[in-house]
Amino acid sequence: MAVQSLPSETDVLVIGAGPGGYVAAIRAAQSGLDVTLVEKDAYGGACLNVGCIPSKALITAIDIAHDADHAGHMGINAELDVDLAGMIDWKDGVVNQLTGGVEKLCKGNGVTLVDGTAAFTSDRAVRVTQDGTELGSISFDHAIVATGSRPAELPGFAFDGEHILSSTHALELKSLPDQLLLIGAGYIGMELSTVFAKLGVDVTVVEMLDQVLPGYERDIARVVRQRAGDLGIDFRFGEGADSWEETARGVRLFTVTEDGDRSEYPADRIVVAVGREPVTDTLGLGNTSIEPDDRGFVPTDDQTQTDAERIFAIGDVAGEPMLAHKASKEGEVAADVIAGDDATLSSRAIPAAVFTDPEIATVGMTEAEMKEAGQEPVVGRMPMRASGRALTLDETDGFVRVVAHGSTETILGAQLVCPDASELVAELALAIELEASLEEVASTIHTHPTLTEAVMEAVANARGEAIHTLNR
């Protein structure tokens, strides 16, 4: 339990104990600074409590059940009994272990923890309240805002936890609906639709654009879309959610196209997965020199500093890309700058992953982005159907693609859609960060049989030297 007697002043005040905030607090304390961390909900933030960790725990458990139930061609025949409530309890145990570890790490590094909500009263002080009761004020030399984000609502679709669910609500269901509607085919919508489809739920996804995973290259999205179709997920593209009504059975969703055509879909529940918005409404930013942008995010420079000289902002509240690992790195940068180091955040090699089936991972530039920048790229590709390890895993959909500078052969980007893409991308992120060449990665001996060989082959393919796939 965090302390409830507030310090009157502190060197560094951190608001929010998510993957950005707690990392910033620990790093600042390790530099010898007096650090106070204020958290209004749960240590670990959205990522550990209602996002990254619980969703990936459920994806793992559900994949085990689904794979076992579809392994007859391997000579494996199993009669499954999936206990969703037990699955949720296991997921909660993973979350509790990690969030408890965050609190212990902070205390072990000398960080003062305060349960409450911090709101700025000036550029140098905050007022802290708890359940409407004022605990007192804290003045600071520097502050780091790390309040994160929350699921965005659609007008007319306010989350009620019964009929209209956020991603958080969806991860807490103790019983399965027969029919589920998801609004949005972005990464959250695709992860959740896959999870429920594998559990036997009849899933329909409504997306106003013309493809899944808007923002990703079409050939990558196509692989995930095909697998989702195999799972029985029904997609309704070009339709926007207009309104809904409660029915005797559950809900009815009404959609409309750009041409005004209307459709309706019955279901038990609706999950709205249309993105996330920054949490700034409790911060009292009007009492500071900070001016949020038109979407509510807090603008920062490459040292995470805001318009207020002594206030920094990190993680989702500071804008895209909204990634936990980016937040953690920003937390380190903010703490180091406050401690007097000349640290900056490099955006050249920030990987991103989507835990769909198969997984997606990207880092650096795409071929199209290089051409738009006036550079001539060279591209290498390795299909997973040519990977021995992928065949032994019975997971041969997708590919690894590497993009490099045409003349220097410096690796500048990679896109993966394949099993364990979230793990494989680390090698390519390191290559980009170190400005490695195609030859350097291709000449590195990779373990056989592994999926990492697909990275080696894609790099070699870019040089016209691949062995296990035809060179272009």
C-alpha positions in Angstrom: 0.0 0.0 0.0 1.4 3.4 -0.9 2.0 6.1 1.7 -0.8 8.6 2.4 1.3 11.2 4.1 2.4 13.4 1.2 5.9 14.9 1.0 5.6 18.7 0.7 8.3 18.8 -2.0 10.2 16.4 -4.3 12.9 16.6 -6.9 10.9 14.7 -9.5 7.1 14.1 -9.4 5.9 11.4 -11.7 2.1 11.3 -12.5 1.1 7.8 -13.6 2.7 4.4 -12.8 2.3 2.7 -16.2 5.2 1.4 -18.3 6.4 4.9 -18.9 5.9 6.4 -15.4 7.3 3.6 -13.2 10.4 3.3 -15.5 11.0 7.0 -15.3 10.6 7.0 -11.5 13.0 4.2 -11.0 15.6 5.6 -13.4 15.4 9.1 -11.7 15.8 7.5 -8.3 18.8 5.5 -9.5 20.4 8.9 -10.4 20.1 10.0 -6.8 17.0 12.2 -7.1 14.2 12.3 -4.7 11.2 10.9 -6.6 7.5 10.8 -5.8 5.2 8.7 -7.9 1.4 9.4 -7.8 -1.0 6.7 -9.2 -4.8 7.0 -9.2 -5.7 3.5 -10.3 -3.3 0.5 -10.5 0.4 0.1 -10.7 1.5 -1.0 -14.2 -1.0 1.2 -16.0 -3.3 0.1 -18.8 -0.6 -2.1 -20.3 -0.1 -4.4 -17.4 -3.7 -4.3 -16.1 -6.1 -4.1 -19.0 -4.0 -4.1 -22.2 -0.8 -5.7 -23.3 -0.3 -8.3 -20.6 -3.9 -9.6 -20.1 -4.7 -9.7 -23.8 -1.5 -11.6 -24.6 -2.1 -14.0 -21.7 -5.6 -14.8 -23.1 -4.3 -15.1 -26.6 -1.7 -17.7 -25.4 -4.3 -19.7 -23.5 -6.8 -19.6 -26.4 -4.2 -20.5 -29.0 -3.2 -23.6 -27.0 -6.9 -24.8 -26.9 -7.5 -23.9 -30.6 -4.3 -25.6 -31.8 -5.1 -28.7 -29.9 -8.6 -28.8 -31.2 -7.4 -28.5 -34.8 -4.4 -30.9 -34.8 -6.1 -33.9 -36.2 -3.9 -33.8 -39.3 -0.9 -34.2 -37.0 -2.4 -37.3 -35.4 -3.6 -35.5 -32.3 -7.2 -35.8 -31.4 -8.3 -34.1 -28.2 -11.6 -33.5 -26.5 -11.4 -30.0 -25.0 -13.2 -28.5 -22.1 -12.4 -24.8 -22.1 -13.2 -23.1 -18.8 -13.3 -19.4 -19.6 -13.7 -18.3 -16.0 -10.6 -20.4 -15.1 -8.8 -18.8 -18.1 -9.6 -15.3 -16.8 -8.5 -16.3 -13.3 -5.1 -17.4 -14.7 -4.8 -14.2 -16.7 -5.6 -12.2 -13.5 -2.8 -14.1 -11.7 -0.3 -13.1 -14.3 -1.4 -9.5 -14.1 -1.2 -9.4 -10.3 2.2 -10.9 -10.2 3.6 -8.2 -12.6 1.8 -5.3 -11.0 2.9 -6.4 -7.5 6.5 -6.5 -8.9 6.2 -2.9 -10.2 5.4 -1.7 -6.7 8.2 -3.7 -5.1 10.7 -2.4 -7.7 9.7 1.2 -7.1 10.0 0.9 -3.3 13.2 -1.0 -3.6 14.7 1.9 -5.6 13.6 4.4 -3.0 10.6 5.9 -4.9 7.9 7.4 -2.7 4.5 6.0 -3.8 1.3 7.9 -3.3 -2.2 6.6 -4.1 -4.3 9.5 -5.5 -4.9 11.9 -8.4 -2.5 14.7 -9.1 -3.6 17.9 -10.7 -1.3 20.8 -11.5 -1.9 24.1 -9.7 1.0 25.7 -11.4 4.2 24.8 -13.4 5.8 23.9 -10.1 3.2 22.2 -7.9 0.3 19.8 -7.9 -2.7 19.1 -5.6 -3.3 15.4 -4.7 -6.8 14.0 -4.0 -8.1 10.6 -3.2 -11.7 9.7 -3.7 -12.6 13.3 -3.6 -10.7 14.1 -0.4 -7.7 16.4 -0.7 -4.5 14.9 0.6 -2.3 18.0 0.2 0.1 19.7 -2.3 3.5 18.8 -3.6 6.0 21.2 -5.1 8.5 19.8 -7.5 11.7 20.8 -9.4 10.6 18.7 -12.4 7.5 16.7 -13.2 6.9 13.8 -15.7 3.3 13.3 -17.0 2.7 9.6 -17.8 -1.1 9.3 -17.5 -1.5 7.1 -20.6 -4.6 6.6 -22.6 -8.0 4.9 -22.5 -10.4 3.3 -25.0 -12.0 6.0 -27.2 -15.9 6.1 -27.3 -18.0 6.6 -30.4 -20.7 9.2 -30.2 -23.9 7.4 -29.2 -22.0 4.3 -28.0 -21.1 5.1 -24.4 -19.5 2.2 -22.6 -21.9 0.6 -20.2 -20.1 -2.8 -19.6 -23.3 -4.7 -20.5 -24.3 -3.9 -24.0 -21.5 -1.7 -25.3 -18.1 -2.9 -24.3 -14.6 -1.4 -24.4 -11.6 -3.6 -24.9 -11.2 -3.6 -21.2 -14.7 -5.0 -20.7 -14.1 -7.6 -23.4 -11.1 -9.0 -21.5 -13.1 -9.4 -18.3 -16.0 -11.4 -19.7 -16.7 -14.5 -17.6 -19.1 -16.1 -20.1 -19.1 -16.1 -23.9 -21.7 -14.5 -26.0 -23.1 -16.4 -28.9 -22.8 -13.5 -31.3 -20.5 -10.6 -31.0 -20.2 -7.4 -33.0 -16.9 -5.5 -33.1 -16.7 -1.9 -34.4 -13.2 -1.3 -35.9 -10.8 -3.6 -37.7 -7.6 -1.9 -36.3 -5.1 -3.9 -34.2 -7.3 -4.0 -31.1 -10.3 -5.1 -33.1 -8.4 -7.7 -35.0 -6.8 -9.2 -31.9 -10.1 -9.4 -30.0 -12.1 -10.7 -33.0 -9.5 -13.5 -33.4 -9.7 -14.4 -29.7 -13.5 -14.7 -29.6 -13.7 -16.5 -33.0 -11.2 -19.2 -31.7 -13.5 -19.7 -28.7 -16.4 -20.4 -31.0 -18.2 -17.1 -30.9 -20.0 -15.9 -34.1 -18.0 -12.7 -34.8 -18.9 -9.8 -37.2 -16.5 -6.9 -37.7 -17.8 -3.6 -39.0 -15.1 -1.3 -40.5 -15.8 2.0 -42.3 -12.6 1.6 -44.5 -12.0 -1.1 -47.1 -9.5 -3.3 -45.3 -8.4 -4.7 -42.0 -5.5 -3.0 -40.1 -5.7 0.4 -41.8 -2.2 1.9 -41.9 -0.5 -1.4 -42.6 0.6 -2.4 -46.1 -2.1 -4.3 -48.0 -0.1 -7.5 -48.5 0.5 -7.8 -44.7 -3.2 -7.1 -43.9 -4.3 -9.6 -46.5 -2.5 -12.5 -44.7 -4.3 -11.7 -41.4 -7.6 -11.1 -43.2 -7.4 -14.5 -44.9 -6.7 -16.3 -41.6 -9.5 -14.4 -39.9 -11.9 -15.5 -42.7 -10.8 -19.1 -42.1 -11.8 -18.7 -38.5 -15.3 -17.7 -39.7 -15.1 -13.9 -38.9 -17.5 -12.0 -41.1 -16.3 -8.5 -42.2 -18.6 -5.6 -43.3 -16.3 -3.1 -44.9 -17.4 0.4 -46.0 -20.0 0.6 -43.2 -19.9 3.0 -40.3 -21.7 2.4 -37.0 -24.6 4.8 -36.8 -26.7 3.8 -33.8 -27.9 0.8 -31.7 -30.8 -0.4 -29.7 -31.4 -2.9 -27.0 -33.5 -6.0 -27.9 -35.0 -8.9 -26.0 -32.0 -11.0 -27.0 -29.2 -8.3 -26.7 -28.5 -5.5 -29.1 -29.1 -4.5 -32.7 -26.5 -2.4 -34.5 -27.4 0.0 -37.4 -24.8 0.9 -39.9 -24.6 3.3 -42.9 -22.4 3.6 -46.0 -21.1 6.7 -47.6 -24.0 6.3 -50.2 -26.5 6.2 -47.4 -27.3 2.5 -47.6 -28.3 1.2 -44.2 -27.9 -2.3 -42.6 -28.7 -3.8 -39.3 -27.0 -6.6 -37.3 -28.3 -8.5 -34.2 -25.9 -9.7 -31.6 -25.6 -10.3 -27.9 -23.0 -7.5 -27.3 -21.1 -4.8 -29.2 -17.4 -4.1 -28.6 -16.1 -0.7 -29.7 -12.5 -0.8 -30.7 -11.9 2.5 -32.6 -8.6 3.5 -30.9 -7.5 5.2 -27.7 -7.5 8.8 -26.4 -5.1 10.5 -24.0 -6.0 10.8 -20.3 -5.5 14.5 -19.5 -8.9 15.6 -18.1 -7.7 15.2 -14.4 -4.3 16.9 -14.9 -5.3 20.6 -14.6 -3.2 21.5 -17.6 -5.0 24.8 -17.8 -3.0 25.8 -14.8 0.3 25.2 -16.6 2.1 26.5 -19.7 1.2 23.4 -21.6 -1.1 23.6 -24.6 -2.5 20.2 -25.7 -2.9 19.7 -29.5 -6.3 19.4 -31.1 -6.6 15.7 -30.3 -5.7 16.3 -26.6 -2.1 15.0 -26.7 0.7 16.8 -25.0 3.4 18.0 -27.5 7.0 17.2 -26.6 10.4 17.5 -28.2 13.0 14.7 -28.7 13.9 15.0 -25.0 10.3 14.6 -24.0 10.1 18.2 -22.7 6.8 20.0 -23.0 6.1 23.8 -23.4 6.5 24.1 -19.6 10.3 24.2 -19.0 10.2 21.8 -16.0 7.4 19.4 -17.1 8.0 16.4 -19.3 5.4 14.1 -20.9 5.9 10.4 -21.9 4.0 7.5 -23.3 0.5 7.5 -24.8 -0.3 11.0 -23.5 2.5 12.4 -25.6 1.0 10.9 -28.8 1.9 8.3 -31.5 3.2 5.8 -31.6 1.2 4.6 -28.6 3.4 1.7 -27.5 4.4 0.5 -24.1 8.0 0.0 -25.0 8.2 3.5 -26.5 6.8 4.9 -23.2 9.4 3.0 -21.2 12.2 4.4 -23.4 10.8 7.9 -23.1 10.7 7.5 -19.3 14.4 6.7 -19.3 15.1 9.7 -21.5 13.1 12.1 -19.4 14.7 10.9 -16.2 18.2 11.1 -17.7 17.6 14.7 -19.0 16.3 15.8 -15.6 19.5 14.2 -14.0 21.6 16.4 -16.3 22.4 14.0 -19.2 22.1 14.9 -22.8 19.7 12.1 -23.7 17.4 12.1 -26.7 14.8 9.7 -28.1 15.7 8.1 -31.5 12.6 7.2 -33.5 14.6 5.4 -36.2 14.1 1.9 -34.9 10.9 1.7 -32.7 9.4 -1.7 -33.5 5.6 -2.3 -33.3 3.8 -5.6 -33.1 0.2 -6.8 -33.5 -0.7 -10.1 -31.9 -3.1 -11.3 -34.5 -2.9 -14.7 -36.2 -0.3 -14.7 -37.6 1.5 -11.9 -35.7 2.6 -8.7 -37.4 5.7 -6.7 -36.6 7.2 -3.6 -38.3 10.2 -1.4 -37.8 11.8 1.5 -39.7 10.8 2.5 -43.2 8.6 0.8 -45.8 9.5 0.6 -49.5 6.9 3.2 -50.3 8.2 5.5 -47.6 11.7 5.3 -49.0 10.5 6.1 -52.5 8.6 9.1 -51.1 11.8 10.3 -49.5 13.5 10.2 -52.8 15.6 7.1 -52.0 15.9 4.0 -54.2 15.2 0.9 -52.0 16.3 -2.7 -52.4 13.9 -5.3 -51.0 14.3 -8.9 -49.9 11.5 -11.3 -49.0 11.3 -14.8 -47.5 8.0 -16.6 -47.6 7.3 -18.7 -44.5 6.2 -21.7 -46.6 9.9 -22.1 -47.5 10.9 -22.2 -43.8 11.6 -25.6 -42.4 10.9 -24.4 -38.9 7.6 -22.9 -40.0 6.6 -26.2 -41.6 7.3 -28.1 -38.3 5.2 -25.6 -36.5 2.4 -26.0 -39.0 2.4 -22.2 -39.4 3.4 -21.3 -43.0 1.3 -18.2 -43.7 3.1 -14.9 -44.2 6.6 -13.7 -44.9 9.6 -11.6 -43.7 10.5 -8.5 -45.8 13.6 -6.4 -45.4 14.1 -2.9 -47.0 17.5 -1.4 -47.5 19.2 1.5 -49.2 19.8 0.6 -52.8 23.5 1.8 -53.0 24.8 1.4 -49.4 22.7 -1.7 -48.6 22.1 -0.2 -45.1 19.0 -1.8 -43.6 16.3 0.8 -43.1 13.1 -1.1 -42.4 11.4 -4.5 -42.1 7.8 -5.8 -42.2 7.0 -9.3 -40.9 3.7 -11.2 -40.9 4.5 -14.7 -39.6 4.6 -16.8 -36.4 6.6 -15.0 -33.6 7.0 -11.9 -35.6 7.0 -9.9 -32.4 10.2 -11.8 -31.4 11.9 -11.9 -34.8 11.7 -8.1 -35.3 14.2 -7.4 -32.5 17.1 -8.5 -34.7 16.1 -6.2 -37.5 15.5 -3.3 -35.0 19.0 -3.8 -33.8 20.4 -3.9 -37.3 18.7 -0.6 -38.1 19.9 1.0 -34.9 23.5 -0.1 -35.6 23.2 0.9 -39.3 24.1 -2.6 -40.2 24.3 -3.7 -43.9 22.6 -6.5 -45.7 25.9 -8.3 -45.9 26.5 -8.1 -42.2 23.2 -9.7 -41.3 23.3 -12.2 -44.1 26.8 -13.4 -43.1 25.7 -14.0 -39.5 25.2 -17.7 -38.9 21.6 -18.3 -37.7 20.6 -21.4 -35.8 18.9 -24.2 -37.7 16.0 -25.0 -37.7 14.6 -21.7 -36.4 12.3 -19.0 -37.6 15.2 -16.5 -37.4 16.6 -18.1 -40.6 13.8 -16.4 -42.4 15.3 -13.1 -41.5 18.7 -14.2 -42.8 17.1 -15.5 -46.1 15.1 -12.2 -46.6 18.3 -10.2 -46.2 20.2 -12.5 -48.5 17.3 -12.3 -51.0 17.7 -8.5 -51.1 21.3 -9.1 -52.3 20.3 -11.8 -54.8 22.0 -14.5 -52.7 19.2 -16.4 -51.0 19.5 -20.1 -51.0 16.0 -21.3 -49.8 13.8 -19.0 -51.9 14.1 -17.8 -55.5 15.9 -14.5 -55.9 14.1 -11.7 -57.6 
